[in-house]
Every structure is written in C-alpha cells, then in structure tokens.
Amino acid sequence: MVIKLSEYVSAKEARSFMRALQPELRRDRPRVVVDMSAVKDMDTAALDMLLECMSQVARRDGAVKLAGISPQAATVLELTRMDQIFEMFPTVSEAASSFKVAQMDTLSDEASPQPAVA
C-alpha cells in the first residue's frame, strides 16, 4: 500500500492517514510505503502518526518504508532522529521493490539447508 502525504501534515491529515491504513492492517505482514515527496511542513501529530503506523504494522510482522522524502521532511526526520528508525528510499518504486527483495531473501533463507548438529 502506498499512501501519499500532502504538503502540510497536521493532526487532520494524520487521522485521514490512519483511516486509510486500516485495510492494510487487516492483512498479515502489511507493507506500507509513505510517499513524502510533497511534504513541506510536518507537526508533532505527523511524527506521532508515523510512529503509530510503524507500531501497528510491526505488530502484524510488517514494515513501513518512507519514500521520496522532501528536503523539508528530511530535516524534521533528522532533527528528531526518526531517520534512524525508518528505512528510507529515494522513490516510491524503490521502496516498493525493496519488499520484493526482502521477501526473496526470506524465502532463500527458509529454503537453505541447515547444518547438521552432531
């Protein structure tokens, strides 16, 4: 699921975001890409929204990835150190593709024979 944020992310936008997220949260291992390319300003509600999104998705063994991060959003994420907890990608397509790569890695690990224990 890709959710594109608007220019100004406030409490109202955060509520809309969380409503849009609900169908994805019903799935096993939800995959969410947050398109931040248009973001010019974010308040604390936006930061709380991202953390809540990550928390809810993680409970279902999923992942949230940020994409196309505008310079303004990048500054806020760096100042709050949230850039350390989210995977970030230059584009939405790269973020979406990273899910496929991660899935392939998981499948490869599961298919690999385990060494025998003596």
N, CA, C and O atoms as a GROMACS GRO file, in nm:
protein
  472
    1MET      N    1   0.084  -0.116   0.000
    1MET     CA    2   0.000   0.000   0.000
    1MET      C    3   0.089   0.123   0.000
    1MET      O    4   0.184   0.133   0.078
    2VAL      N    5   0.058   0.217  -0.088
    2VAL     CA    6   0.130   0.344  -0.092
    2VAL      C    7   0.033   0.452  -0.046
    2VAL      O    8  -0.078   0.463  -0.097
    3ILE      N    9   0.076   0.533   0.051
    3ILE     CA   10  -0.003   0.646   0.098
    3ILE      C   11   0.080   0.771   0.075
    3ILE      O   12   0.191   0.784   0.127
    4LYS      N   13   0.024   0.864  -0.004
    4LYS     CA   14   0.094   0.989  -0.034
    4LYS      C   15   0.048   1.096   0.063
    4LYS      O   16  -0.072   1.122   0.078
    5LEU      N   17   0.143   1.159   0.129
    5LEU     CA   18   0.112   1.267   0.222
    5LEU      C   19   0.100   1.398   0.147
    5LEU      O   20   0.162   1.417   0.042
    6SER      N   21   0.020   1.489   0.202
    6SER     CA   22   0.002   1.621   0.140
    6SER      C   23   0.116   1.715   0.181
    6SER      O   24   0.208   1.675   0.252
    7GLU      N   25   0.108   1.839   0.135
    7GLU     CA   26   0.213   1.937   0.165
    7GLU      C   27   0.227   1.966   0.314
    7GLU      O   28   0.337   1.979   0.366
    8TYR      N   29   0.112   1.975   0.382
    8TYR     CA   30   0.114   2.011   0.524
    8TYR      C   31   0.051   1.898   0.604
    8TYR      O   32  -0.069   1.873   0.594
    9VAL      N   33   0.131   1.830   0.681
    9VAL     CA   34   0.083   1.714   0.757
    9VAL      C   35   0.060   1.757   0.902
    9VAL      O   36   0.153   1.787   0.976
   10SER      N   37  -0.068   1.760   0.938
   10SER     CA   38  -0.108   1.800   1.072
   10SER      C   39  -0.197   1.691   1.132
   10SER      O   40  -0.204   1.580   1.078
   11ALA      N   41  -0.264   1.722   1.242
   11ALA     CA   42  -0.350   1.624   1.308
   11ALA      C   43  -0.461   1.574   1.216
   11ALA      O   44  -0.493   1.456   1.216
   12LYS      N   45  -0.520   1.664   1.139
   12LYS     CA   46  -0.628   1.624   1.048
   12LYS      C   47  -0.578   1.524   0.944
   12LYS      O   48  -0.641   1.422   0.919
   13GLU      N   49  -0.465   1.554   0.884
   13GLU     CA   50  -0.404   1.464   0.786
   13GLU      C   51  -0.366   1.332   0.852
   13GLU      O   52  -0.382   1.225   0.792
   14ALA      N   53  -0.318   1.338   0.974
   14ALA     CA   54  -0.279   1.216   1.046
   14ALA      C   55  -0.398   1.124   1.066
   14ALA      O   56  -0.387   1.002   1.050
   15ARG      N   57  -0.513   1.180   1.100
   15ARG     CA   58  -0.634   1.098   1.117
   15ARG      C   59  -0.674   1.034   0.985
   15ARG      O   60  -0.710   0.916   0.983
   16SER      N   61  -0.668   1.109   0.877
   16SER     CA   62  -0.701   1.054   0.744
   16SER      C   63  -0.604   0.943   0.707
   16SER      O   64  -0.645   0.839   0.654
   17PHE      N   65  -0.478   0.963   0.735
   17PHE     CA   66  -0.375   0.863   0.707
   17PHE      C   67  -0.406   0.733   0.780
   17PHE      O   68  -0.402   0.625   0.721
   18MET      N   69  -0.436   0.744   0.909
   18MET     CA   70  -0.462   0.623   0.988
   18MET      C   71  -0.588   0.552   0.941
   18MET      O   72  -0.594   0.429   0.945
   19ARG      N   73  -0.690   0.627   0.897
   19ARG     CA   74  -0.810   0.563   0.840
   19ARG      C   75  -0.775   0.489   0.712
   19ARG      O   76  -0.821   0.377   0.691
   20ALA      N   77  -0.695   0.551   0.627
   20ALA     CA   78  -0.655   0.488   0.500
   20ALA      C   79  -0.572   0.362   0.525
   20ALA      O   80  -0.572   0.270   0.443
   21LEU      N   81  -0.502   0.359   0.635
   21LEU     CA   82  -0.414   0.247   0.668
   21LEU      C   83  -0.491   0.124   0.717
   21LEU      O   84  -0.439   0.012   0.706
   22GLN      N   85  -0.610   0.142   0.769
   22GLN     CA   86  -0.683   0.032   0.833
   22GLN      C   87  -0.700  -0.094   0.746
   22GLN      O   88  -0.678  -0.204   0.797
   23PRO      N   89  -0.737  -0.083   0.618
   23PRO     CA   90  -0.750  -0.206   0.538
   23PRO      C   91  -0.618  -0.285   0.530
   23PRO      O   92  -0.620  -0.408   0.532
   24GLU      N   93  -0.508  -0.216   0.520
   24GLU     CA   94  -0.378  -0.283   0.513
   24GLU      C   95  -0.346  -0.354   0.645
   24GLU      O   96  -0.280  -0.458   0.645
   25LEU      N   97  -0.391  -0.297   0.755
   25LEU     CA   98  -0.362  -0.355   0.886
   25LEU      C   99  -0.438  -0.485   0.910
   25LEU      O  100  -0.406  -0.559   1.004
   26ARG      N  101  -0.536  -0.514   0.828
   26ARG     CA  102  -0.609  -0.640   0.842
   26ARG      C  103  -0.534  -0.756   0.778
   26ARG      O  104  -0.571  -0.872   0.797
   27ARG      N  105  -0.431  -0.726   0.702
   27ARG     CA  106  -0.353  -0.829   0.634
   27ARG      C  107  -0.241  -0.880   0.724
   27ARG      O  108  -0.198  -0.812   0.817
   28ASP      N  109  -0.196  -1.001   0.693
   28ASP     CA  110  -0.074  -1.049   0.756
   28ASP      C  111   0.043  -0.980   0.689
   28ASP      O  112   0.043  -0.961   0.567
   29ARG      N  113   0.140  -0.942   0.767
   29ARG     CA  114   0.262  -0.877   0.716
   29ARG      C  115   0.231  -0.757   0.626
   29ARG      O  116   0.269  -0.756   0.509
   30PRO      N  117   0.163  -0.655   0.679
   30PRO     CA  118   0.132  -0.538   0.597
   30PRO      C  119   0.259  -0.469   0.547
   30PRO      O  120   0.361  -0.465   0.616
   31ARG      N  121   0.249  -0.416   0.428
   31ARG     CA  122   0.361  -0.345   0.366
   31ARG      C  123   0.313  -0.206   0.330
   31ARG      O  124   0.221  -0.189   0.249
   32VAL      N  125   0.375  -0.107   0.389
   32VAL     CA  126   0.331   0.031   0.370
   32VAL      C  127   0.447   0.116   0.322
   32VAL      O  128   0.556   0.115   0.381
   33VAL      N  129   0.422   0.191   0.215
   33VAL     CA  130   0.518   0.290   0.166
   33VAL      C  131   0.452   0.426   0.186
   33VAL      O  132   0.341   0.450   0.138
   34VAL      N  133   0.520   0.515   0.256
   34VAL     CA  134   0.470   0.651   0.278
   34VAL      C  135   0.545   0.743   0.183
   34VAL      O  136   0.666   0.763   0.197
   35ASP      N  137   0.472   0.798   0.085
   35ASP     CA  138   0.530   0.890  -0.013
   35ASP      C  139   0.533   1.030   0.048
   35ASP      O  140   0.428   1.090   0.071
   36MET      N  141   0.652   1.080   0.075
   36MET     CA  142   0.669   1.209   0.141
   36MET      C  143   0.723   1.316   0.046
   36MET      O  144   0.776   1.417   0.091
   37SER      N  145   0.708   1.294  -0.082
   37SER     CA  146   0.767   1.385  -0.181
   37SER      C  147   0.704   1.524  -0.181
   37SER      O  148   0.770   1.621  -0.218
   38ALA      N  149   0.578   1.536  -0.141
   38ALA     CA  150   0.511   1.667  -0.144
   38ALA      C  151   0.519   1.741  -0.011
   38ALA      O  152   0.480   1.858  -0.004
   39VAL      N  153   0.567   1.677   0.093
   39VAL     CA  154   0.563   1.735   0.228
   39VAL      C  155   0.652   1.858   0.238
   39VAL      O  156   0.771   1.855   0.206
   40LYS      N  157   0.590   1.968   0.283
   40LYS     CA  158   0.664   2.092   0.307
   40LYS      C  159   0.670   2.126   0.455
   40LYS      O  160   0.760   2.199   0.499
   41ASP      N  161   0.574   2.074   0.532
   41ASP     CA  162   0.572   2.103   0.675
   41ASP      C  163   0.504   1.988   0.748
   41ASP      O  164   0.404   1.933   0.702
   42MET      N  165   0.560   1.953   0.864
   42MET     CA  166   0.506   1.846   0.947
   42MET      C  167   0.503   1.896   1.091
   42MET      O  168   0.596   1.961   1.137
   43ASP      N  169   0.394   1.864   1.161
   43ASP     CA  170   0.392   1.898   1.303
   43ASP      C  171   0.411   1.770   1.385
   43ASP      O  172   0.434   1.662   1.330
   44THR      N  173   0.401   1.783   1.516
   44THR     CA  174   0.424   1.666   1.602
   44THR      C  175   0.321   1.556   1.578
   44THR      O  176   0.350   1.438   1.597
   45ALA      N  177   0.201   1.594   1.536
   45ALA     CA  178   0.098   1.493   1.505
   45ALA      C  179   0.145   1.404   1.391
   45ALA      O  180   0.117   1.284   1.389
   46ALA      N  181   0.216   1.462   1.295
   46ALA     CA  182   0.268   1.384   1.182
   46ALA      C  183   0.374   1.284   1.230
   46ALA      O  184   0.377   1.170   1.185
   47LEU      N  185   0.458   1.328   1.320
   47LEU     CA  186   0.562   1.238   1.373
   47LEU      C  187   0.498   1.126   1.455
   47LEU      O  188   0.537   1.009   1.443
   48ASP      N  189   0.400   1.161   1.537
   48ASP     CA  190   0.327   1.060   1.614
   48ASP      C  191   0.259   0.961   1.520
   48ASP      O  192   0.257   0.841   1.547
   49MET      N  193   0.203   1.012   1.410
   49MET     CA  194   0.134   0.929   1.312
   49MET      C  195   0.230   0.825   1.253
   49MET      O  196   0.196   0.708   1.242
   50LEU      N  197   0.349   0.869   1.217
   50LEU     CA  198   0.447   0.776   1.159
   50LEU      C  199   0.487   0.668   1.260
   50LEU      O  200   0.499   0.551   1.225
   51LEU      N  201   0.507   0.709   1.385
   51LEU     CA  202   0.543   0.612   1.488
   51LEU      C  203   0.430   0.514   1.516
   51LEU      O  204   0.453   0.395   1.534
   52GLU      N  205   0.307   0.564   1.520
   52GLU     CA  206   0.191   0.477   1.542
   52GLU      C  207   0.173   0.381   1.426
   52GLU      O  208   0.142   0.263   1.446
   53CYS      N  209   0.193   0.430   1.305
   53CYS     CA  210   0.186   0.345   1.187
   53CYS      C  211   0.289   0.233   1.198
   53CYS      O  212   0.256   0.116   1.178
   54MET      N  213   0.411   0.268   1.231
   54MET     CA  214   0.517   0.168   1.244
   54MET      C  215   0.481   0.066   1.352
   54MET      O  216   0.500  -0.054   1.332
   55SER      N  217   0.430   0.112   1.463
   55SER     CA  218   0.394   0.024   1.574
   55SER      C  219   0.284  -0.075   1.533
   55SER      O  220   0.296  -0.195   1.558
   56GLN      N  221   0.179  -0.024   1.472
   56GLN     CA  222   0.068  -0.111   1.432
   56GLN      C  223   0.110  -0.211   1.325
   56GLN      O  224   0.071  -0.328   1.330
   57VAL      N  225   0.188  -0.166   1.229
   57VAL     CA  226   0.234  -0.254   1.122
   57VAL      C  227   0.329  -0.360   1.179
   57VAL      O  228   0.323  -0.477   1.139
   58ALA      N  229   0.416  -0.321   1.270
   58ALA     CA  230   0.512  -0.415   1.329
   58ALA      C  231   0.441  -0.525   1.408
   58ALA      O  232   0.487  -0.639   1.412
   59ARG      N  233   0.329  -0.492   1.471
   59ARG     CA  234   0.253  -0.593   1.545
   59ARG      C  235   0.205  -0.706   1.455
   59ARG      O  236   0.180  -0.817   1.501
   60ARG      N  237   0.192  -0.677   1.327
   60ARG     CA  238   0.146  -0.777   1.230
   60ARG      C  239   0.263  -0.828   1.146
   60ARG      O  240   0.244  -0.887   1.040
   61ASP      N  241   0.384  -0.804   1.196
   61ASP     CA  242   0.506  -0.851   1.130
   61ASP      C  243   0.524  -0.790   0.992
   61ASP      O  244   0.572  -0.856   0.899
   62GLY      N  245   0.486  -0.664   0.979
   62GLY     CA  246   0.500  -0.593   0.851
   62GLY      C  247   0.610  -0.489   0.858
   62GLY      O  248   0.692  -0.488   0.950
   63ALA      N  249   0.609  -0.400   0.759
   63ALA     CA  250   0.713  -0.296   0.754
   63ALA      C  251   0.657  -0.168   0.692
   63ALA      O  252   0.567  -0.171   0.608
   64VAL      N  253   0.713  -0.057   0.737
   64VAL     CA  254   0.680   0.076   0.684
   64VAL      C  255   0.808   0.133   0.627
   64VAL      O  256   0.913   0.129   0.691
   65LYS      N  257   0.799   0.186   0.506
   65LYS     CA  258   0.915   0.247   0.442
   65LYS      C  259   0.876   0.386   0.393
   65LYS      O  260   0.765   0.407   0.344
   66LEU      N  261   0.968   0.480   0.408
   66LEU     CA  262   0.944   0.617   0.364
   66LEU      C  263   1.011   0.637   0.230
   66LEU      O  264   1.120   0.585   0.205
   67ALA      N  265   0.944   0.714   0.143
   67ALA     CA  266   0.997   0.731   0.007
   67ALA      C  267   0.984   0.875  -0.040
   67ALA      O  268   0.896   0.949   0.004
   68GLY      N  269   1.074   0.913  -0.130
   68GLY     CA  270   1.068   1.044  -0.193
   68GLY      C  271   1.068   1.158  -0.093
   68GLY      O  272   0.994   1.255  -0.109
   69ILE      N  273   1.148   1.148   0.007
   69ILE     CA  274   1.143   1.244   0.118
   69ILE      C  275   1.190   1.382   0.073
   69ILE      O  276   1.301   1.399   0.025
   70SER      N  277   1.100   1.479   0.091
   70SER     CA  278   1.132   1.616   0.053
   70SER      C  279   1.241   1.670   0.146
   70SER      O  280   1.261   1.617   0.255
   71PRO      N  281   1.313   1.774   0.103
   71PRO     CA  282   1.416   1.832   0.190
   71PRO      C  283   1.360   1.879   0.325
   71PRO      O  284   1.425   1.863   0.428
   72GLN      N  285   1.240   1.936   0.323
   72GLN     CA  286   1.179   1.984   0.447
   72GLN      C  287   1.150   1.867   0.541
   72GLN      O  288   1.177   1.874   0.661
   73ALA      N  289   1.094   1.760   0.487
   73ALA     CA  290   1.063   1.643   0.570
   73ALA      C  291   1.192   1.578   0.619
   73ALA      O  292   1.199   1.532   0.733
   74ALA      N  293   1.294   1.574   0.534
   74ALA     CA  294   1.422   1.514   0.572
   74ALA      C  295   1.482   1.586   0.692
   74ALA      O  296   1.536   1.523   0.783
   75THR      N  297   1.471   1.718   0.693
   75THR     CA  298   1.523   1.797   0.805
   75THR      C  299   1.453   1.760   0.935
   75THR      O  300   1.518   1.739   1.037
   76VAL      N  301   1.320   1.752   0.931
   76VAL     CA  302   1.244   1.717   1.052
   76VAL      C  303   1.280   1.575   1.098
   76VAL      O  304   1.300   1.552   1.217
   77LEU      N  305   1.287   1.483   1.004
   77LEU     CA  306   1.320   1.344   1.040
   77LEU      C  307   1.460   1.334   1.100
   77LEU      O  308   1.482   1.257   1.194
   78GLU      N  309   1.555   1.410   1.048
   78GLU     CA  310   1.691   1.409   1.102
   78GLU      C  311   1.696   1.471   1.241
   78GLU      O  312   1.759   1.416   1.332
   79LEU      N  313   1.629   1.586   1.259
   79LEU     CA  314   1.631   1.653   1.389
   79LEU      C  315   1.568   1.568   1.499
   79LEU      O  316   1.611   1.574   1.614
   80THR      N  317   1.469   1.491   1.463
   80THR     CA  318   1.401   1.406   1.561
   80THR      C  319   1.460   1.265   1.567
   80THR      O  320   1.415   1.180   1.644
   81ARG      N  321   1.561   1.242   1.486
   81ARG     CA  322   1.630   1.112   1.475
   81ARG      C  323   1.539   0.999   1.426
   81ARG      O  324   1.572   0.881   1.440
   82MET      N  325   1.428   1.037   1.370
   82MET     CA  326   1.340   0.934   1.314
   82MET      C  327   1.398   0.875   1.186
   82MET      O  328   1.355   0.770   1.140
   83ASP      N  329   1.496   0.945   1.130
   83ASP     CA  330   1.564   0.890   1.012
   83ASP      C  331   1.644   0.764   1.049
   83ASP      O  332   1.685   0.689   0.961
   84GLN      N  333   1.665   0.742   1.179
   84GLN     CA  334   1.739   0.625   1.226
   84GLN      C  335   1.650   0.501   1.241
   84GLN      O  336   1.701   0.389   1.249
   85ILE      N  337   1.519   0.521   1.246
   85ILE     CA  338   1.431   0.406   1.271
   85ILE      C  339   1.348   0.364   1.151
   85ILE      O  340   1.288   0.256   1.151
   86PHE      N  341   1.343   0.447   1.048
   86PHE     CA  342   1.268   0.412   0.928
   86PHE      C  343   1.363   0.383   0.813
   86PHE      O  344   1.467   0.448   0.799
   87GLU      N  345   1.328   0.285   0.731
   87GLU     CA  346   1.400   0.265   0.606
   87GLU      C  347   1.352   0.373   0.510
   87GLU      O  348   1.231   0.396   0.497
   88MET      N  349   1.445   0.440   0.443
   88MET     CA  350   1.410   0.549   0.353
   88MET      C  351   1.467   0.523   0.214
   88MET      O  352   1.578   0.472   0.199
   89PHE      N  353   1.388   0.560   0.112
   89PHE     CA  354   1.425   0.535  -0.027
   89PHE      C  355   1.402   0.661  -0.109
   89PHE      O  356   1.313   0.740  -0.078
   90PRO      N  357   1.481   0.680  -0.214
   90PRO     CA  358   1.465   0.799  -0.299
   90PRO      C  359   1.330   0.804  -0.371
   90PRO      O  360   1.276   0.912  -0.393
   91THR      N  361   1.276   0.687  -0.408
   91THR     CA  362   1.150   0.685  -0.483
   91THR      C  363   1.054   0.581  -0.425
   91THR      O  364   1.093   0.489  -0.354
   92VAL      N  365   0.927   0.599  -0.459
   92VAL     CA  366   0.824   0.503  -0.418
   92VAL      C  367   0.853   0.366  -0.480
   92VAL      O  368   0.839   0.264  -0.414
   93SER      N  369   0.893   0.365  -0.607
   93SER     CA  370   0.917   0.237  -0.673
   93SER      C  371   1.033   0.161  -0.608
   93SER      O  372   1.028   0.038  -0.597
   94GLU      N  373   1.136   0.232  -0.565
   94GLU     CA  374   1.248   0.165  -0.496
   94GLU      C  375   1.204   0.109  -0.361
   94GLU      O  376   1.244   0.000  -0.322
   95ALA      N  377   1.121   0.185  -0.291
   95ALA     CA  378   1.070   0.137  -0.162
   95ALA      C  379   0.984   0.012  -0.182
   95ALA      O  380   0.998  -0.086  -0.109
   96ALA      N  381   0.895   0.017  -0.280
   96ALA     CA  382   0.808  -0.098  -0.308
   96ALA      C  383   0.890  -0.219  -0.352
   96ALA      O  384   0.862  -0.331  -0.310
   97SER      N  385   0.990  -0.196  -0.434
   97SER     CA  386   1.075  -0.306  -0.481
   97SER      C  387   1.152  -0.370  -0.366
   97SER      O  388   1.180  -0.489  -0.369
   98SER      N  389   1.186  -0.292  -0.266
   98SER     CA  390   1.263  -0.346  -0.153
   98SER      C  391   1.184  -0.453  -0.078
   98SER      O  392   1.244  -0.541  -0.016
   99PHE      N  393   1.052  -0.446  -0.082
   99PHE     CA  394   0.971  -0.550  -0.020
   99PHE      C  395   0.991  -0.682  -0.092
   99PHE      O  396   1.000  -0.788  -0.030
  100LYS      N  397   0.997  -0.676  -0.225
  100LYS     CA  398   1.016  -0.798  -0.304
  100LYS      C  399   1.153  -0.859  -0.277
  100LYS      O  400   1.165  -0.981  -0.265
  101VAL      N  401   1.255  -0.775  -0.266
  101VAL     CA  402   1.390  -0.824  -0.238
  101VAL      C  403   1.393  -0.889  -0.100
  101VAL      O  404   1.450  -0.996  -0.083
  102ALA      N  405   1.332  -0.824  -0.002
  102ALA     CA  406   1.330  -0.879   0.134
  102ALA      C  407   1.256  -1.012   0.137
  102ALA      O  408   1.297  -1.105   0.207
  103GLN      N  409   1.147  -1.022   0.062
  103GLN     CA  410   1.072  -1.147   0.057
  103GLN      C  411   1.155  -1.257  -0.006
  103GLN      O  412   1.154  -1.371   0.041
  104MET      N  413   1.227  -1.225  -0.111
  104MET     CA  414   1.312  -1.324  -0.176
  104MET      C  415   1.422  -1.370  -0.082
  104MET      O  416   1.455  -1.489  -0.078
  105ASP      N  417   1.481  -1.277  -0.006
  105ASP     CA  418   1.584  -1.314   0.091
  105ASP      C  419   1.528  -1.409   0.196
  105ASP      O  420   1.594  -1.506   0.234
  106THR      N  421   1.407  -1.382   0.243
  106THR     CA  422   1.344  -1.467   0.343
  106THR      C  423   1.319  -1.605   0.287
  106THR      O  424   1.345  -1.706   0.353
  107LEU      N  425   1.268  -1.611   0.164
  107LEU     CA  426   1.243  -1.741   0.102
  107LEU      C  427   1.372  -1.818   0.083
  107LEU      O  428   1.376  -1.939   0.103
  108SER      N  429   1.479  -1.749   0.045
  108SER     CA  430   1.609  -1.815   0.026
  108SER      C  431   1.660  -1.871   0.158
  108SER      O  432   1.711  -1.983   0.163
  109ASP      N  433   1.645  -1.794   0.265
  109ASP     CA  434   1.690  -1.839   0.396
  109ASP      C  435   1.612  -1.963   0.441
  109ASP      O  436   1.669  -2.056   0.498
  110GLU      N  437   1.481  -1.963   0.415
  110GLU     CA  438   1.398  -2.076   0.456
  110GLU      C  439   1.431  -2.201   0.375
  110GLU      O  440   1.420  -2.312   0.426
  111ALA      N  441   1.470  -2.182   0.250
  111ALA     CA  442   1.498  -2.296   0.162
  111ALA      C  443   1.639  -2.352   0.182
  111ALA      O  444   1.668  -2.464   0.141
  112SER      N  445   1.726  -2.274   0.244
  112SER     CA  446   1.865  -2.317   0.264
  112SER      C  447   1.870  -2.432   0.363
  112SER      O  448   1.805  -2.427   0.468
  113PRO      N  449   1.946  -2.535   0.331
  113PRO     CA  450   1.959  -2.646   0.425
  113PRO      C  451   2.032  -2.600   0.550
  113PRO      O  452   2.126  -2.521   0.544
  114GLN      N  453   1.988  -2.649   0.662
  114GLN     CA  454   2.051  -2.615   0.789
  114GLN      C  455   2.162  -2.715   0.818
  114GLN      O  456   2.147  -2.834   0.790
  115PRO      N  457   2.273  -2.668   0.873
  115PRO     CA  458   2.382  -2.760   0.905
  115PRO      C  459   2.336  -2.861   1.011
  115PRO      O  460   2.259  -2.828   1.101
  116ALA      N  461   2.386  -2.982   0.999
  116ALA     CA  462   2.352  -3.087   1.096
  116ALA      C  463   2.426  -3.060   1.226
  116ALA      O  464   2.542  -3.019   1.226
  117VAL      N  465   2.359  -3.084   1.334
  117VAL     CA  466   2.419  -3.067   1.465
  117VAL      C  467   2.458  -3.206   1.516
  117VAL      O  468   2.376  -3.297   1.519
  118ALA      N  469   2.585  -3.220   1.555
  118ALA     CA  470   2.635  -3.351   1.600
  118ALA      C  471   2.610  -3.372   1.745
  118ALA      O  472   2.645  -3.477   1.800
   0.00000   0.00000   0.00000
